């Protein structure tokens, strides 16, 4: 049968020199990392360990992986998890249509000859996990929203994240020549297995401190008046303190700031808040509750 070139040990070439280097270079591509985020990214990079990032939606988990890929000059390989994702979508599958054509064309050959040919690289469709460990170019493997996948999928990840290798029964074991920087994100919709957690460094990204959120808004919505930035961040903080169905994320804070810029608003008065509250809150029950708590008229 055909074979894939294998490597005994995967190397892990560090991308960052220090925690300060992480912070500065991520900031250079528009990702403002807290000291805790920068430190954990540095350790994951230096130790060659996968990074499991948990936290509510919209706090920058996926963007962190994208920013690391950008500053490292690495290719981003993304596995988007969802209910029902399986081995064929995550690891690899065979190109059955092409195999059938080959079998038909080689009608006069023996089965052994045909089988050797159809189970070769030419007929292999690499999916994200296999793609991430093949080749010597730098890659960032993003396994996004892993908590949305079925529990069985975690078993597929264990071999990849432990030894950075994938077994293809027809071809053998594919081992990484160069380890990807692996990032798993989770919104904590379900509890992940301890076996998966053991293989990763853990990072929780919550809503940022007020000062950091000020900096993020100023970076993402340049031109917004400083007093208005302060008002936006303060009101979003008040909304997050309410018992809402979905608290506003950092992404929604930025959207609100950009909305105010687009409207040419110079203050965050009652009328402006009432007209734009749907930018930061995405459920009517939350809008109604916030309007009442903020002493606004019915929205």
Buried (B, 14 or more C-beta within 10 A) or exposed (E): EBEBEEBEEBEBEEBBEEBEBBBBBBBEEEBBBBEEBBBBBBBBBBEBBBBBBBBBBBBBBBBBBBBBBBBBEBBBBBBBBEEEBBBEBBBBBBBEEEBEEBBEEBEEBEEEEBBBBBBBEEBBEBBBBBBBBBEEEBBBBBBBBBBBBBEEBBEBBBBBBEBBBBEBEBBBEBBBBBBBBBBBBBBEEEEBEEEBBEBBBEBBBEBBEEEBBBBBBBEBBEEBEEEBBBBBBBBBBEBBEBEBEBBBBBBBBBBBBBBBBEEEBEEBEEEBBBEBBBBBBBEEEBBBBBBEBBEBEEB
